[in-house]
Amino acid sequence: MDQSTTVLWRPTGPEELELVRESGWHAWPPRLPEQPIFYPVLDEEYAIKIAREWNVPHHGVGYVTRFRVESEFLRRYPVQQAGGRTILELWVPAEELDEFNAHLVGPIEVVHEFR
């Protein structure tokens, strides 16, 4: 595996996924005013849990996306443990999302869909 990039996941609803699609699968959309943080997760199973338990009841569908980011860039964001040992997130301030997107490597991919 390439050590220069880190694989991250994000549980995503249909509205956010449509904006990602419109970007050509290369950028996360700006946060809404009530979303001060963009939080990708470090564990696929955690992303699946959120997609199933939060996105499906709220939106009727939930997606899990996978993407890569330059590892060196990610060092600025300490890993946040939001619960159990596998509930790990990065907290990217909304105002840094454009810069975060500039460090994506390759496309954002949909790897799971739940209804």
Secondary structure, 3 states (H helix, E strand, C coil): CCCCEEEEEEEECHHHHHHHHHCCCCCCCCCCCCCCEECCECCHHHHHHHHHHHHHHHHCCEEEEEEEEEHHHHCCCCEEECCCCCCEEECEEHHHHHHHHHCEEEEEEEEEEEC
